[in-house]
Amino acid sequence: MRERAKDPERHARRMAAKQTMMHERIARAQKEQGVLLVLTGPGKGKSSSGFGMVARALGHGMKVGVVQFIKGAFSTGEEAFFRNLPGVDYHVMGQGYTWETKNREQDVAAATAAWEIVAAMLKDDSYDMILLDELNIALKYEYIDLDRVLDDLQSRPAMQHVVVTGRNAPQELIDLADTVTEMGVVKHAFKDQGIKAQKGVEL
């Protein structure tokens, strides 16, 4: 570590300046509203982050809806944990990865049925947060009409939070979102080392 960084007086000055800046930001941020978050990019952790927010919301006694658009052909740890918890309305609507189904008509039907469930949630202000897991993949392959998705998201109750996951988020959704995180890849156990998907990590 650089010697200057270890200097206690210099550190105290830097933290005091940062404290002032953060207090000013907090004072300016006075709006209360539901936020639309998009978690995208090729890196691992999009769904994991989404389900972390589900856990956080449940910790506050909030009601959460979860709709999974692609996963469904195999069981996951998040489904086993969250499905039967109080305050969670959980729907696994996917037919499996798109390269496994190889059936566009089937995938469109599954995604359309999933969005009908989502659309009802987006009209119901009893849902405090809705997680739309892998929705971006369904949008990329045009299984669902993007304009309808955007319209329904914009028309939701004012305090309802929505989290959308999946790589390749469309630009229109990114533009609409309040917070967007793009996860990158540095290295990946499966792609780089041939390590199969592990329970508690990917499953």
Secondary structure by P-SEA (a helix, b strand, c coil): cccccccaaaaaaaaaaaaaaaaaaaaacccbbbbbbbbbcccccaaaaaaaaaaaaaaabbbbbbbbcccccccccccccccccccccccccccccccccccaaaaaaaaaaaaaaaaaaaacccccbbbbcaaaaaaaaccccaaaaaaaaaaccccbbbbbbbccccaaaaaaccbbbbbbbcccccccccccccccccc
